[in-house]
C-alpha cells in the first residue's frame, strides 16, 4: 500500500517556523516590557525617597542650604521626567506586545488550518486504502467462489 504523504507539508513547516518566530518575538517584547516596568518601579521608589528627604529637610526648620535644596528639586524633577519617558516607553512596548500577539494568533490559525488539511487528507488516504483492501478481499472471495463452482 502507498504510504501517506501530506502534499502541503512544506507549507505547514514554513507556517510552524513562522509561528515559532512570532512566539520568540513576543517573548522578547514581553521581557523588554517587564524590564521597563521594573525600571519604572525603581524610578518611582527613588522619587518617593527623594521627596521624603526633601520634605523632612523642610520640616526640620534648620538653616536651609539653598544650593542643596535646588539640587534636590532638580533631582526630583529629573526623576519625574525620567518616569514620564519610562511610562511612554512602557506603553509603546505594551502596544508592540499587543500587535505581536495578533501576529502570533494569525500564525497559529494558519498552522491549525494546514494541520486540519493534513488530517483531512490522511483520513481520505485511509479511506482509500480501506476501499482498496476491501476491493482486493472481494476479488479474492469472488475468485474462491468461482473456483468452487467449477
Phi, psi and omega in degrees: 000151181284134180282145181289134175225120180287123185289337181252028183299320180297316178298317180298317179298317179297318180295322177294320178296320177297317179299317179296318179298317179294323178295317179296317179298319179295316180297322178296314179297319179294322177297316178299317179296320178296319178296319179294319178297321178294318177298320178298318177300316180297317180297316180298319178296318178296322180293315178299317180296317180296319179293320179296318178297315180298315180296318181294324178292326179288326183285331185301323178083011177285179174293128185262128176275114184299321180299315179296317181297320179295319177298318180293321176296320177297319179298316179296316180292325176296317177298322179296315178297317179298321178296315179299317179296321180292322177297317178298316179297320179296319178296320177298317179295322178295320177295319178296321178297318180296315178298320180292325176298321178295319178296318180296319179298318179295317179296321179294319177299318180297320178295318179297322180297310181292330177294317177295322177298319179297316179299319179295314179297320180294321178296317177298318179298315179296321177296318179296317178297315179298320179296316179296318178297320179294320178298316179297316178297320178298319179295319179296315180297318180296320179295316178298319178296319180294323178294323181290329180287334184279000000 
